[in-house]
Amino acid sequence: MSVATNSDAEFAYGSGHIDPLKAKSPGLIYDMEEADYVSFLCGQGYSNKNLQLITGDNTTCTASNNATVYDLNYPAFTLSGSSGASISRVFHRTVTNVGSASSTYKAAVVAHQGLSIQVQPSTLSFKSVGEKQSFTVTVTASVADAVLSGSLVWDDGEYKVRSPVVAYAA
């Protein structure tokens, strides 16, 4: 499956075909550290005892480390709502440049009817490898009984970093 032939099948093909040679040099990566996963588990209601079983240390949940699934720095954006409702969510993401030292990525968005995707800033300029840049993606959707899908592609002319965007009725 591909975005060209199955534009509404994000759940079936995810971010696209994997090219092992390109996977070695992706251009941008969405980093996550152990603390990010701990915050997510705390936000999901894990007890300190269960959290410590997972981490193998004395990590505990606090008021400051209760994240939602929307807070995970994943290269995908998914939201759900009641059928017939309009839903909106702001996603915060950070990418790390692992491509060319000096590069500028421009955001390109594909959004089908009923789905709005806005990216701020719409351009990320890097001066070095390892540099991090943050951006927000605001997704608004009017969901019926169908899955609405689209994508965000960061493109610098050499690399295309694609992230699926999906909204659906739960």
C-alpha positions, 0 to 999 in steps of 0.5 A: 500500500502507498499514499498514492494508491490508498490515501485513506489507509494510514492504519494499513501502511503507517509512515510508508515503505521502509527503504533500509538504505534510507533508514540508515540516514533518515535526516530527522529523528524523533528522540525519546528518553526513559523519562518520557516513557516514565511520564507516560506510564505515570499518566496512564495510572501506573502505581509506583510499585509497578513503575519500579518493576518496569524501570528496575530502580526507585523511580516514582510518579510525581505531579510533574511527570504525568503525561498523556499519549499525545505528549509522546514524541512519536512521529505520528499524530492520532486523535479520536472523538465521538462520531459527528463531533468536531475535535481538536488537539495540539501536539508538541514535537521535537526533532533532531537533525541527523542529516546534513549539518546545514539544512532547512526543512519545509513542512508539506501537509496533505489533509483530506476533507474534514481534516485540518493540519497546521504546523508552526513553525512551517520551516525548521533550519538547522546549523549542525548535526545533533541540533534539536528543533521543536514545532507544534501540529494542530489537528482539527477534524470533523469525524463521522463514522470514517477514518480521516487521514493525512500526513506531514512531510518535512522536506529539505530536498534531500530527505523526506520525513513523513508522519501520518495524521489520523482522526477517527470516531471512537 
